[in-house]
Amino acid sequence: MKDNLRCPAAYDHSISGLFIALLIALLITLGLAVLFYAEPFIFMQHAFSDLASTTSKHGLPNSISMTIYALGMLIGGSIMLRIAAIYARSPNLSHPVIKSRLAWLASIGFIVSIYPNDLNHTLHSIGVGVVLGVLYFFTTIFYFELKDEISTRAFVFNMTLLQAAVFSYAAAFFLNTAAKQSLQKFCLLGVMITLERVVTMTEDSYSPLELRSFLDRFQH
């Protein structure tokens, strides 16, 4: 799908690489936060926001997991600031003003979401909601900008996955159903998969080979 694909200036090589870095950072920090959570983390019962709490559901100190979560959010906020800066100085890219503002908003959301969930659930949830919302809009915008450059099957499949992931969780969250914690993971996974696909499908994309080369240089 990537062969001979021309990107209509939806993003450049640097922005593609930054989105990949964001996804990797979130996977690593959330994974470590789950690993160091003060009690066994049950995906069907616990929310990722529990990782950002000062204590676990049963009252155990949760400082390690909370700190790792906060680090991930700081990294995410910093990456989105860099993306915002690139769009702000790149009029050749499509919709640079809108995308720059969206990236700024995501950066703020990342920082706000650091606030401990058990101390102010509303504030923390607003931050998380902003982050997910912005990543959803970025992914949707990219797919529509590249719609004429990719196969109809790929467009429909990825957009269906994205909408199903986001709106099934949104409905479960607002209706407060028992399935909301499971659907939260499906939501995050759906957003991450579709975002990764769309930022790696053009000639300007950051390729996996570059990441491997970077890691090899880092190890030596």
N, C-alpha and C positions, 0 to 999 in steps of 0.2 A: 504493500500500500504506500510505502514511503517513496518508492522509486519514481523519479521524474515528477514528484509532487512539488508544486510551486505554492509557497505561502503568500497570500495577499497581505503581507506586512501585519499579520495579526500579532506577532511577537518576533523578537530576534533571538540570536543564539544565546546571548547572555540571559535574557528573560527565561528562555526554555531551561537553561541550566539552573537558574535560581528556583524555579518551580520544582524541578527534580530534587534539588537540595532541600527544599521545604518538606517534600513528601518523605524523603529519607530521614530527616531530623525528627519529624513527627512519629514515624514508625519506630525509630530507635528509642526516643524518650518516652513515648507512651508504653512501649514494651517493657522498658526498664522500670517505669513507675508501677506497672502491673506486677512485675516480678517482686518489687520491694514494698508492695502494699502491706499494711500492718496485719492483714488477715487474708486468707485465701480469696482471690478475686474471682467471683463467679459471673461469667459474662452475661448470663440470662437474668441475673439479679442486681448486679452492681452497675452503676453508671460510670462512665469515664470521669465525670465530675467528682466522684468519690475519691479519685486519686489526688484531687486538689484540696482535700479537707485536712484539717489539723489532726483529726482523729478518725479512726475507722468507724463503721456502722456500729460496732460493739464497744466503742470507746477506747480503743487502743491508740497510743501515739503514732502518728503517721507522718512524721517530719521528713523522712528520707524520700518517700514516694512523692510527697507534696513538693519538695525541693526539685526533684527530677522533672516533675510536671511543669513547675515554674520555669526551669531552664529551657525546656522545650518551647514554651510559649514566648520566652524572650528571644530565642533563636528565630522562631516564626515571625515575630514582630519585626526583627531586624531585617530579615529577608524581604518581607513585604515593603519595608521602607526603601530598600534598594530597588525593588521592582518599580515602586512609585517614582523614584528619582529618574530611572531610565526612561519611563514613559513621558515624564515631564519634559525631558530634553530631546525627545525623539518624535518630531512632528511627521516624519515619514512613516511611522507606524499607524495603523488604523485606530481611530478613537482614542488617541493618547490621553486626552484630558479626562475622559470618563474612567479609563483604566487606571490612571494615576490616582484619581480620587478614591476609586474602589480599593486600591492597594493601601492607601493611607488609612482608610476605614478599617481594613483587615488588621493593619498594624495596631491600631487602637484597640480593636477587639481582642487581639492576642494579649495585650498588656492587661486589659480589664479582666480577662478570664483567669489571670493569676490570683486574683483575690480569692481567699479560701471559700470554698463552696458552703461549708458549714457555718461560716460567720455571716455571709450575706449571699444566700442562694440566688436571689433575684439579680444582683449585680453580676455575679459570676455567670449566670445563664445568659444574660444580655451579651456579655463578651463572647461566649462560645457561639451564641446564635449569630452574631455579626460575622464571626470568622467563617462559619459554615455557609452563611448566606453569600458572602463575597466570593468564596471559592466556587460555590454553585453558579453564580453569575459569570465569573471568569470562564468557567468551563463551557457554559451555555453560549456565551458570546464567541468564544474561539470556534466552537463547532459550527455556528451559523456563518462565521466569517470564512470557514474552510469548506462549507457545504458543497460548493461547486467543484471542489478539488478532490473530494474523497468519494468513495462509492456510496450509493444510496443505502445499501445494506449496512455498511459501517456506521453511517450517520444515524439511521433509524435505531440500530442496536444500541449504540452508546447513549443516545439521547433517551431511549426508553429505560435503560438501566439507571441513568442519572435521575430521571423523574420518579421512577418507582422507588429508588432508594431514599430520596429526599422527602417526597410527599407521603410515603407510607409511615415514615418516622414522625413527620409533622402531625399527621392525623392521630397517631398513637399517643404522641406527647400531649396534644391539646385535649384528647378524650381521656387521657390518663389510664390507658388500658394496660393489662398485665404484660403485653408483648412489647412495650415501649423500649425496654432495655435491650432486648435482642435486636429490634429494629434500629436502635441507635448505632449498633455496630455495623449493620447492613448499610445504613446511611453513610457513615464515614468511609467504609470500604468502597461503596459505589462512587462517591465523590472522588476519592483518591485514584481509583482505577481509571475512571473516565478522564480525569484531569491529566494523569500520566500519559494516557494514550494520545490525547489531543496535542500535548506539548512535545511529543516525540514523533510526529508523523509528517514533518516537513523537512525540506532541505536545510533549513536554518536551525533545526533542532539540535539539542545537545544529545549526542549519541552515547549508548552504553559503553562503547569502546573508549570514549574519552574519559568516562568515569573510572574504568578499569586502569587506564594509563595513569590517571591522577593518583589512584590508590597505590599503584606500583611505585610511583615516585615518592609518595609519602612514606611508604614502608622502607625505602632505601635512604 
